[in-house]
């Protein structure tokens, strides 16, 4: 009997506490996306510097800490802006097909297996996806499909538990993987 009472108390506690905790910690999809975008942009910039060819002067990583002083903050912003412009003006993007298959020869592109493209409407790589699909088709390569997922961002698979649109996008990804592998519902293992 004591065990049943303990279980009932635990259930009552969970029924009361969990919705409250969920409400307190609930974040909107846009807040999560904004945080993810800021984090990704910072990491991308730090890592992109390594891909750019530039003079042999020492590479600096940006200090993105927030300053409480407007004067110091504006100096840092000007330094960052100057550093970024310096980097862009004195660098060339390598045309390496191992970094981007867009730069591969037509012969190499024709040897690729059928390619399934999935692009997001809110994706910084949308233009690259379209450009490569066009390049692949023009070179005689095999474009199996091009799916444009409306109203979802790059990295949408991280949000499938929060967003029905992201779940639909994940299902499309799964369907394309099944197609690429030749999987059918009737297939036996």
Backbone as CSV, one residue per row, in Angstrom:
resi,resn,N_x,N_y,N_z,CA_x,CA_y,CA_z,C_x,C_y,C_z
1,UNK,0.820,-1.193,0.000,0.000,0.000,0.000,0.865,1.258,0.000
2,UNK,1.943,1.241,0.796,2.834,2.402,0.869,3.473,2.663,-0.493
3,UNK,3.791,1.596,-1.206,4.393,1.729,-2.534,3.427,2.388,-3.511
4,UNK,2.148,2.039,-3.423,1.130,2.631,-4.294,0.980,4.119,-3.984
5,UNK,0.952,4.478,-2.694,0.839,5.890,-2.301,2.051,6.678,-2.780
6,UNK,3.222,6.095,-2.629,4.448,6.762,-3.089,4.401,7.002,-4.599
7,UNK,3.943,6.022,-5.352,3.836,6.156,-6.813,2.806,7.219,-7.183
8,UNK,1.664,7.253,-6.457,0.646,8.273,-6.718,1.180,9.670,-6.417
9,UNK,1.929,9.813,-5.324,2.531,11.110,-4.995,3.525,11.536,-6.071
10,UNK,4.324,10.590,-6.548,5.307,10.894,-7.594,4.595,11.332,-8.869
11,UNK,3.513,10.650,-9.232,2.751,11.008,-10.432,2.125,12.389,-10.287
12,UNK,1.578,12.690,-9.100,0.976,14.008,-8.868,2.041,15.097,-8.966
13,UNK,3.218,14.819,-8.402,4.332,15.772,-8.470,4.735,16.018,-9.923
14,UNK,4.873,14.954,-10.687,5.273,15.084,-12.086,4.224,15.831,-12.895
15,UNK,2.947,15.537,-12.639,1.874,16.220,-13.369,1.865,17.714,-13.076
16,UNK,2.258,18.090,-11.861,2.283,19.507,-11.486,3.575,20.175,-11.938
17,UNK,4.700,19.514,-11.684,6.001,20.135,-11.898,6.432,20.172,-13.363
18,UNK,6.253,19.093,-14.088,6.776,19.027,-15.454,6.201,20.091,-16.380
19,UNK,4.875,20.312,-16.394,4.377,21.389,-17.272,4.949,22.757,-16.895
20,UNK,5.110,23.003,-15.576,5.673,24.268,-15.130,7.129,24.395,-15.578
21,UNK,7.899,23.340,-15.402,9.302,23.360,-15.821,9.415,23.532,-17.327
22,UNK,8.552,22.867,-18.050,8.577,22.988,-19.509,8.253,24.412,-19.934
23,UNK,7.302,25.040,-19.251,6.917,26.419,-19.597,8.056,27.384,-19.295
24,UNK,8.735,27.171,-18.165,9.847,28.048,-17.794,10.983,27.937,-18.802
25,UNK,11.298,26.722,-19.215,12.437,26.492,-20.099,12.066,26.474,-21.570
26,UNK,10.817,26.724,-21.862,10.360,26.679,-23.250,10.976,27.846,-24.019
27,UNK,11.490,27.548,-25.164,12.058,28.581,-26.025,11.343,28.503,-27.348
28,UNK,11.186,29.626,-27.945,10.531,29.617,-29.248,11.505,29.093,-30.292
29,UNK,10.966,28.618,-31.391,11.801,28.128,-32.484,12.685,29.248,-32.997
30,UNK,12.153,30.464,-33.086,12.956,31.572,-33.605,14.113,31.903,-32.665
31,UNK,13.910,31.799,-31.334,15.012,32.030,-30.403,16.091,30.976,-30.588
32,UNK,15.687,29.728,-30.705,16.649,28.646,-30.895,17.393,28.803,-32.209
33,UNK,16.666,29.173,-33.258,17.300,29.360,-34.558,18.282,30.514,-34.520
34,UNK,17.896,31.606,-33.859,18.785,32.767,-33.779,20.058,32.406,-33.027
35,UNK,19.930,31.717,-31.890,21.110,31.305,-31.133,21.997,30.389,-31.962
36,UNK,21.381,29.443,-32.649,22.139,28.510,-33.478,22.846,29.243,-34.609
37,UNK,22.156,30.192,-35.230,22.750,30.940,-36.344,23.948,31.754,-35.884
38,UNK,23.838,32.409,-34.726,24.951,33.210,-34.208,26.144,32.318,-33.909
39,UNK,25.892,31.200,-33.254,26.963,30.271,-32.931,27.612,29.717,-34.193
40,UNK,26.791,29.312,-35.155,27.313,28.752,-36.403,28.114,29.788,-37.177
41,UNK,27.644,31.030,-37.200,28.358,32.079,-37.931,29.733,32.317,-37.316
42,UNK,29.798,32.337,-36.001,31.093,32.520,-35.342,32.055,31.396,-35.643
43,UNK,31.581,30.153,-35.528,32.437,29.004,-35.831,32.826,28.988,-37.303
44,UNK,31.872,29.294,-38.166,32.157,29.286,-39.602,33.225,30.312,-39.935
45,UNK,33.119,31.503,-39.356,34.113,32.527,-39.658,35.491,32.093,-39.189
46,UNK,35.579,31.581,-37.950,36.878,31.131,-37.454,37.458,30.027,-38.329
47,UNK,36.631,29.097,-38.771,37.115,27.987,-39.586,37.345,28.386,-41.033
48,UNK,36.571,29.331,-41.544,36.722,29.774,-42.924,38.072,30.433,-43.139
49,UNK,38.577,31.101,-42.107,39.873,31.755,-42.232,40.955,30.758,-42.639
50,UNK,40.858,29.535,-42.135,41.865,28.523,-42.450,41.827,28.115,-43.914
51,UNK,40.687,28.261,-44.572,40.556,27.858,-45.969,41.058,28.919,-46.932
52,UNK,41.119,30.149,-46.452,41.517,31.238,-47.329,43.036,31.322,-47.397
53,UNK,43.533,31.514,-48.600,44.965,31.687,-48.773,45.266,33.154,-48.549
54,UNK,46.271,33.441,-47.733,46.610,34.827,-47.457,48.094,34.935,-47.156
55,UNK,48.618,36.153,-47.089,50.029,36.312,-46.764,50.365,35.628,-45.445
56,UNK,51.650,35.400,-45.230,52.073,34.576,-44.100,52.033,35.286,-42.752
57,UNK,51.468,36.486,-42.679,51.385,37.140,-41.370,50.540,36.287,-40.420
58,UNK,50.807,36.439,-39.155,50.138,35.615,-38.144,48.624,35.802,-38.189
59,UNK,47.918,34.682,-38.227,46.455,34.716,-38.246,45.947,34.954,-36.826
60,UNK,44.958,35.824,-36.712,44.358,36.097,-35.411,42.941,35.553,-35.389
61,UNK,42.565,35.012,-34.272,41.163,34.641,-34.075,40.460,35.853,-33.482
62,UNK,39.216,36.034,-33.867,38.482,37.187,-33.363,38.054,36.965,-31.922
63,UNK,38.118,38.023,-31.137,37.615,37.985,-29.772,36.205,38.547,-29.801
64,UNK,35.206,37.666,-29.653,33.822,38.110,-29.759,33.198,38.365,-28.380
65,UNK,34.025,38.691,-27.390,33.448,38.961,-26.078,32.794,40.333,-26.077
66,UNK,31.754,40.462,-25.296,31.003,41.715,-25.241,31.644,42.632,-24.210
67,UNK,31.826,43.882,-24.574,32.394,44.868,-23.670,31.278,45.774,-23.158
68,UNK,31.406,46.207,-21.895,30.406,47.112,-21.333,30.714,48.562,-21.666
69,UNK,31.879,48.823,-22.198,32.266,50.184,-22.550,31.983,50.434,-24.023
70,UNK,31.191,51.478,-24.308,30.876,51.796,-25.701,32.132,52.108,-26.496
71,UNK,33.063,52.836,-25.873,34.285,53.221,-26.578,35.117,51.990,-26.944
72,UNK,35.329,51.124,-25.957,36.095,49.902,-26.207,35.348,49.010,-27.194
73,UNK,34.023,48.935,-27.046,33.216,48.120,-27.953,33.311,48.600,-29.384
74,UNK,33.254,49.929,-29.590,33.336,50.440,-30.963,34.735,50.259,-31.531
75,UNK,35.770,50.368,-30.676,37.138,50.107,-31.146,37.273,48.658,-31.603
76,UNK,36.728,47.743,-30.808,36.788,46.326,-31.180,36.027,46.076,-32.476
77,UNK,34.866,46.716,-32.621,34.080,46.543,-33.844,34.856,47.055,-35.049
78,UNK,35.511,48.214,-34.902,36.314,48.751,-36.008,37.497,47.848,-36.321
79,UNK,38.127,47.298,-35.275,39.252,46.385,-35.483,38.780,45.134,-36.213
80,UNK,37.643,44.587,-35.790,37.094,43.402,-36.456,36.771,43.696,-37.909
81,UNK,36.101,44.824,-38.134,35.721,45.200,-39.499,36.974,45.336,-40.363
82,UNK,37.997,45.994,-39.817,39.254,46.170,-40.544,39.906,44.816,-40.818
83,UNK,39.898,43.937,-39.810,40.495,42.609,-39.971,39.761,41.804,-41.042
84,UNK,38.432,41.852,-41.009,37.633,41.111,-41.989,37.879,41.648,-43.391
85,UNK,37.889,42.974,-43.539,38.129,43.563,-44.861,39.534,43.223,-45.349
86,UNK,40.506,43.254,-44.440,41.879,42.865,-44.786,41.914,41.422,-45.274
87,UNK,41.250,40.560,-44.543,41.207,39.143,-44.893,40.571,38.939,-46.265
88,UNK,39.458,39.613,-46.505,38.764,39.464,-47.784,39.553,40.060,-48.945
89,UNK,40.194,41.197,-48.716,40.937,41.859,-49.791,42.253,41.167,-50.126
90,UNK,42.862,40.495,-49.156,44.177,39.882,-49.367,44.120,38.369,-49.499
91,UNK,42.958,37.826,-49.716,42.801,36.379,-49.774,42.155,35.961,-51.081
92,UNK,42.410,34.732,-51.436,41.700,34.145,-52.565,41.065,32.855,-52.086
93,UNK,39.907,32.562,-52.591,39.239,31.316,-52.238,39.846,30.217,-53.096
94,UNK,40.351,29.164,-52.482,40.945,28.094,-53.280,39.902,27.417,-54.160
95,UNK,40.283,27.072,-55.358,39.379,26.418,-56.309,39.660,24.911,-56.300
96,UNK,39.562,24.336,-55.129,39.888,22.927,-54.942,38.617,22.088,-55.022
97,UNK,38.536,21.132,-55.971,37.331,20.301,-56.074,37.105,19.411,-54.849
98,UNK,38.133,19.205,-54.032,37.936,18.437,-52.803,37.231,19.277,-51.740
99,UNK,37.317,20.597,-51.862,36.571,21.486,-50.974,35.174,21.705,-51.538
100,UNK,35.096,21.945,-52.846,33.806,22.141,-53.503,33.807,21.421,-54.840
101,UNK,32.939,20.429,-55.009,32.897,19.701,-56.285,32.449,20.583,-57.446
102,UNK,31.986,21.785,-57.158,31.622,22.733,-58.207,32.821,23.020,-59.111
103,UNK,34.032,22.907,-58.569,35.246,23.203,-59.328,35.836,21.978,-60.025
104,UNK,35.189,20.851,-59.938,35.686,19.634,-60.594,35.502,19.746,-62.108
105,UNK,36.281,18.977,-62.841,36.157,18.968,-64.302,34.870,18.249,-64.697
106,UNK,34.422,18.501,-65.928,33.214,17.827,-66.424,33.375,16.313,-66.378
107,UNK,34.571,15.840,-66.696,34.821,14.393,-66.703,34.609,13.792,-65.311
108,UNK,35.129,14.456,-64.306,34.969,13.969,-62.927,33.500,14.050,-62.505
109,UNK,32.840,15.138,-62.867,31.429,15.310,-62.492,30.554,14.228,-63.117
110,UNK,30.843,13.858,-64.340,30.039,12.810,-65.002,30.192,11.455,-64.316
111,UNK,31.275,11.260,-63.588,31.513,9.986,-62.903,30.797,9.897,-61.549
112,UNK,30.242,10.998,-61.089,29.542,10.970,-59.799,28.288,10.105,-59.893
113,UNK,27.916,9.470,-58.797,26.641,8.727,-58.793,25.491,9.726,-58.858
114,UNK,24.267,9.255,-59.053,23.128,10.184,-59.049,23.124,11.003,-57.750
115,UNK,22.876,12.295,-57.889,22.943,13.199,-56.736,21.536,13.665,-56.364
116,UNK,21.217,13.559,-55.087,19.937,14.004,-54.537,20.203,15.306,-53.784
117,UNK,19.621,16.387,-54.243,19.818,17.689,-53.610,18.616,18.017,-52.733
118,UNK,18.903,18.463,-51.525,17.865,18.991,-50.643,18.377,20.339,-50.165
119,UNK,17.610,21.370,-50.432,17.999,22.721,-50.031,16.875,23.347,-49.224
120,UNK,17.256,24.217,-48.336,16.282,24.914,-47.501,16.099,26.332,-48.017
121,UNK,14.888,26.809,-47.920,14.571,28.168,-48.340,15.391,29.183,-47.544
122,UNK,15.619,28.919,-46.259,16.366,29.823,-45.381,17.759,29.255,-45.120
123,UNK,18.501,28.999,-46.172,19.790,28.330,-46.060,20.866,29.161,-46.744
124,UNK,21.955,29.468,-46.045,23.025,30.214,-46.703,23.661,29.428,-47.852
125,UNK,23.419,28.129,-47.911,23.982,27.303,-48.981,23.004,27.066,-50.129
126,UNK,21.860,27.731,-50.114,20.859,27.538,-51.165,21.431,27.853,-52.544
127,UNK,22.095,28.991,-52.685,22.659,29.363,-53.987,23.707,28.356,-54.451
128,UNK,24.528,27.862,-53.515,25.540,26.864,-53.865,24.889,25.569,-54.336
129,UNK,23.802,25.190,-53.686,23.085,23.970,-54.072,22.547,24.093,-55.489
130,UNK,21.914,25.216,-55.774,21.361,25.439,-57.114,22.479,25.496,-58.151
131,UNK,23.572,26.187,-57.811,24.697,26.303,-58.750,25.290,24.932,-59.058
132,UNK,25.465,24.093,-58.028,26.060,22.781,-58.284,25.102,21.868,-59.043
133,UNK,23.821,21.923,-58.726,22.846,21.110,-59.470,22.857,21.515,-60.945
134,UNK,22.917,22.814,-61.211,22.976,23.297,-62.602,24.264,22.854,-63.278
135,UNK,25.375,22.984,-62.561,26.687,22.585,-63.112,26.702,21.088,-63.399
136,UNK,26.166,20.300,-62.492,26.119,18.846,-62.660,25.302,18.476,-63.891
137,UNK,24.150,19.095,-64.033,23.289,18.801,-65.181,23.955,19.244,-66.483
138,UNK,24.578,20.425,-66.491,25.231,20.942,-67.699,26.412,20.068,-68.120
139,UNK,27.083,19.452,-67.155,28.241,18.606,-67.454,27.832,17.192,-67.855
140,UNK,26.544,16.907,-67.826,26.084,15.567,-68.182,26.024,14.621,-67.001
141,UNK,26.101,15.175,-65.795,25.984,14.354,-64.592,24.533,13.996,-64.328
142,UNK,24.328,13.163,-63.328,22.977,12.682,-63.033,22.401,13.375,-61.799
143,UNK,21.409,14.231,-62.029,20.683,14.888,-60.943,19.438,14.047,-60.681
144,UNK,19.423,13.336,-59.566,18.290,12.459,-59.253,17.076,13.265,-58.807
145,UNK,17.290,14.282,-57.982,16.180,15.129,-57.533,16.733,16.408,-56.928
146,UNK,15.896,17.430,-56.944,16.198,18.692,-56.263,14.952,19.051,-55.462
147,UNK,15.075,19.048,-54.150,13.961,19.400,-53.273,14.279,20.722,-52.587
148,UNK,13.363,21.665,-52.674,13.488,22.926,-51.950,12.466,22.901,-50.822
149,UNK,12.964,22.950,-49.594,12.102,22.881,-48.420,11.760,24.301,-47.976
150,UNK,10.493,24.698,-48.095,10.117,26.082,-47.787,10.095,26.368,-46.284
151,UNK,10.458,27.572,-45.941,10.306,28.120,-44.579,11.057,27.369,-43.495
152,UNK,12.124,26.682,-43.836,12.944,26.071,-42.787,14.409,26.434,-43.025
153,UNK,15.202,26.461,-41.946,16.584,26.908,-42.042,17.565,25.761,-42.244
154,UNK,18.779,26.132,-42.586,19.891,25.190,-42.595,19.993,24.622,-41.172
155,UNK,20.272,23.349,-41.050,20.353,22.737,-39.730,19.003,22.345,-39.165
156,UNK,17.999,22.285,-40.034,16.624,22.026,-39.576,16.470,20.681,-38.892
157,UNK,17.347,19.727,-39.164,17.212,18.409,-38.537,17.380,18.493,-37.018
158,UNK,17.994,19.568,-36.533,18.124,19.766,-35.086,16.814,20.187,-34.438
159,UNK,15.819,20.550,-35.245,14.579,21.097,-34.707,13.363,20.219,-34.988
160,UNK,13.579,18.962,-35.315,12.458,18.091,-35.674,11.502,17.840,-34.512
161,UNK,11.970,17.953,-33.285,11.084,17.743,-32.135,10.222,18.965,-31.848
162,UNK,10.591,20.123,-32.405,9.864,21.358,-32.111,9.017,21.864,-33.262
163,UNK,9.297,21.422,-34.469,8.660,22.048,-35.622,8.093,21.016,-36.590
164,UNK,6.807,21.111,-36.903,6.217,20.199,-37.890,6.857,20.359,-39.271
165,UNK,7.240,21.591,-39.630,7.889,21.816,-40.926,9.223,21.078,-40.986
166,UNK,9.972,21.136,-39.886,11.260,20.443,-39.834,11.067,18.927,-39.880
167,UNK,10.012,18.433,-39.235,9.719,16.988,-39.296,9.405,16.567,-40.725
168,UNK,8.619,17.384,-41.446,8.313,17.064,-42.848,9.596,17.063,-43.681
169,UNK,10.481,18.011,-43.413,11.765,18.048,-44.112,12.594,16.806,-43.832
170,UNK,12.583,16.352,-42.579,13.323,15.142,-42.212,12.760,13.922,-42.939
171,UNK,11.435,13.875,-43.090,10.815,12.755,-43.814,11.235,12.757,-45.282
172,UNK,11.345,13.943,-45.871,11.811,14.024,-47.262,13.251,13.527,-47.355
173,UNK,14.092,13.915,-46.389,15.479,13.425,-46.368,15.507,11.901,-46.302
174,UNK,14.695,11.343,-45.430,14.639,9.891,-45.283,14.189,9.221,-46.578
175,UNK,13.196,9.802,-47.248,12.726,9.247,-48.525,13.839,9.272,-49.574
176,UNK,14.593,10.361,-49.630,15.685,10.455,-50.614,16.787,9.441,-50.305
177,UNK,17.063,9.225,-49.033,18.067,8.217,-48.661,17.584,6.834,-49.081
178,UNK,16.317,6.541,-48.838,15.753,5.248,-49.251,15.852,5.086,-50.765
179,UNK,15.520,6.148,-51.513,15.616,6.081,-52.975,17.054,5.828,-53.412
180,UNK,17.992,6.545,-52.809,19.400,6.404,-53.192,19.909,4.990,-52.927
181,UNK,19.413,4.371,-51.865,19.851,3.018,-51.513,19.003,1.934,-52.160
182,UNK,17.975,2.341,-52.909,17.113,1.365,-53.571,16.220,0.606,-52.615
183,UNK,15.925,1.192,-51.467,15.095,0.539,-50.464,13.624,0.655,-50.847
184,UNK,12.919,-0.440,-50.763,11.467,-0.428,-50.960,10.824,-1.050,-49.731
185,UNK,9.578,-0.745,-49.508,8.861,-1.279,-48.340,8.810,-2.802,-48.366
186,UNK,8.860,-3.392,-49.556,8.766,-4.847,-49.692,10.120,-5.536,-49.591
187,UNK,11.189,-4.743,-49.446,12.534,-5.328,-49.404,12.702,-6.172,-48.146
188,UNK,13.409,-7.282,-48.293,13.695,-8.137,-47.140,15.140,-7.938,-46.737
189,UNK,15.384,-8.084,-45.459,16.733,-7.871,-44.927,17.539,-9.129,-44.981
